[in-house]
Amino acid sequence: MIYDEKSFRPDMPDSPELYQKIIDALPIPIFFRDINGIYRSTNKAHEIFSGRNREQITGKTVFDVQPPEIAEIYALRDQELFDSPGNQVYETKFRQPDGSLHDVVFNKAVIRDDAGNVMGIVGSIFDITDRKKAERKLEKAKEGTVIASAMLHKIKAGIIIVDNELKVLDSNQGFARLFGEETEELYETIPGLTGADLKELVPEVVYKMFASIMASGENMLERDLKIQNKLLHVSVVTIYKNRVVGALIRDMSAPSLVREEIISRAQRVNKQNLETVQKIAFLLGENASLTEELLNSIIESYKYGEDEK
């Protein structure tokens, strides 16, 4: 028995207007191009995305609606689909009339007539511009993290970074060396001490500095501390307020660092106080000459620093 397909769809008239309404209701840009590459149909979403009305799209080719370098890609991929009929998905660019360039994904397939002959290509466009921007930002962030981590591990001074639970995000070998053999051994087992509890790694006074700045969100907290027969200068800083805190810890027992720190701190002295400092040195007695020599060198360093500004 031969059935009339239409008899099973009495509520679906064979109306081009109805089909147009259906595709216009879809939020995804959709188009149909014939075997000659001419747009024969489009929907509202495609008009909005293209920045052109239906009359400016239908009857045109990709070379009429896109720059030559982009149209060439579209035409080439269309030909590939005609040569090997099926489905096609690829990422490319789409230039809008205002000049903005969008990252898009095309999903395309061939359309056949009742005889099985290819009539043309139907396609949809997905705008992935925001997603690609997010991916690029993430990639740059990853690159930055790798570079920052590499630099962190090259620095001799101790560096440690913790999260808001005061768990270690990263640290360098310089930090491990400052706090004893056990910490060094742990560092060898767990590179960067990632995930370790800060409270188990540092003296309570240092831990409290981290806890304080994490809670307050202040920019920096500095102290000189005597720990394990070492004079340590601890600078705790906010990286992300109330979320990530880092510290730079220097062993001031090292002669070269002592000299650098003396000069650095001397440079903070107000110029008006320099003459007073020299007078104090003169009053120190038998060690005056040595003290004044040291102070003079500091003053010269200070002046040199000022000249460089």
PyMOL commands that set and color helices and strands:
alter all, ss='L'
color gray80, all
select helices_A, chain A and resi 5-8+16-25+44-50+54-57+62-65+68-83+129-154+173-178+181-189+191-193+198-200+204-216+255-266+271-282+288-308
alter helices_A, ss='H'
color red, helices_A
select strands_A, chain A and resi 30-34+39-42+87-95+101-112+118-127+158-163+168-171+220-227+230-240+244-251
alter strands_A, ss='S'
color yellow, strands_A
deselect
rebuild
show_as cartoon
